[in-house]
Amino acid sequence: MTSSALGRDFRLLWSAAVSSRFGDALRTPALALLAATVTRDPRIIAAVTVAGQLPPLLFGLLGGVYADRWDRRRTMALVDGVRAAVVAALAVVVALNRVSVLVLLVAAFLLATLGTLFDSASFALLPALVPADALPRANGRLQAGSAVAGGFLGAPAAGVLFAVAPALPFALDAVTFGAAALLVLALSPPPAITPATARRRGSVWSEIVEGLRWLRAHRTLWRVTLLTAASNLAISGIMAVLVLYALDVLRVPPAGYGLFAAAAIVGGVAGALGAGRLAARLGTVPALRAVLAVETMALTGFALARHPVSGGIALAVFAAGTVAWNSLWASYGQRQVPSDLLGRVGAAQRMVGLLTAPLGAALAGLAAAAYGTAPVAGTAAGTFALVTVAAWRTLRPAASAVSSRAG
């Protein structure tokens, strides 16, 4: 899935990202299985999950500041090196049978916190590695490689490895982080900063505000970010009840749920690989509008489906659109934002886009408990229809210029 046309540095970054994603896919389910061996209290198990979800909201903007302040290549390598050490220590604790709830909470929180800095640095580094017009294709290749490594390889292997030895998935995850750190260090060093390009730094807070103001002032990028947040409300709601919807509404046999869920991975890979072609043919902003329309039709089909096959096909198309949107959204921001602001603006995009996800999951859970899972899918489709109408009214190629700039 790599491409020689994207260059040596992109191939190294792609390999590092895929290596890390494979390790993540081993660790995440293994951490949940490990929590279940420590306690059967669902509140504590949920707390471990929450500990891994909070850092992007708490520290995402801070990670963006330091991704702009520090050498991004070295920052990514250092973060992966530290994550390798953390997961290796966790593997030792598991092997010695010294696991506690506190250990799980600290590990989940620390790894997710480090991940916020890595994600900001990676987002900001990519435009320096590939030509601007190749960004949609590069982001698509990154997402496709990560989906294959995580969904097809890492996730299925996690349970098997955990059954062999509970420490094994964590030990392999440490190896993948170490390999990713070495691959990132092999990237070409960035050009030296000269007095003409150096910029006086303010306080951390002032730099966070500068990034937020820049995002808010860019009319199209801000609208795309808000549309992402609105669509995430529906996506998180669907994902929160997907297993129950599949079993109760679509009548997916329990033994076939893994195959049903794999449809989303296949669709995601197709969407990632097609994002670059779509942007080249239509332009990024028109492509974003088209993708939303396709997602709305697919989600409507999913809500109306009552058979595993038709439901799986609709889910695959919806997943393709979701991943294509993410690739196009990231590429558009990377092309519009100045290099010295990429970390902060990218972090602000992600934080605003993710703010609605916990609310969507909570509302879906409450609605499903009261009315069943079928209305959740219908409501999600209706939400996407409203988002699509808003996108076609507000996202126009001619509006992609910056309306004003702050800072």
Buried (B, 14 or more C-beta within 10 A) or exposed (E): BBBEEBBEBBBBBBBBBBBBBBBBBBBBBBBBBBBEEBBEEEEBBEBBBEBBBBBBBBBBBBBBBBBBBBBBBBBBBBBBBBBBEBBBBBBBBBBEEEBEBEBBBBBBBBBBBBBBBBBBBBBBBBBBBBEEEBBBBBBBBBBBBBBBBBBBBBBEBBBEBBEEEBBBBBBBBBBBBBBBBBBBBBBEEBEEEEEEEEEEEEEEEEBBBBBBBBBBBBBBBBBBBBBBBBBBBBBBBBBBBBBBBBBBBBEBEEEBBEEBBBBBBBBBBBBBBBBBBBBBEBEBBBBBBBBBBBBBBBBBBBBEBEEBEBBBBBBBBBBBBBBBBBBBBBBBBBBBBEBBBBBBBBBBBBBBBBEBBBBBBEBBBEBBEEEBBBBBBBBBBBBBBEBBEBBBEBBBEEEBEEEEEEB
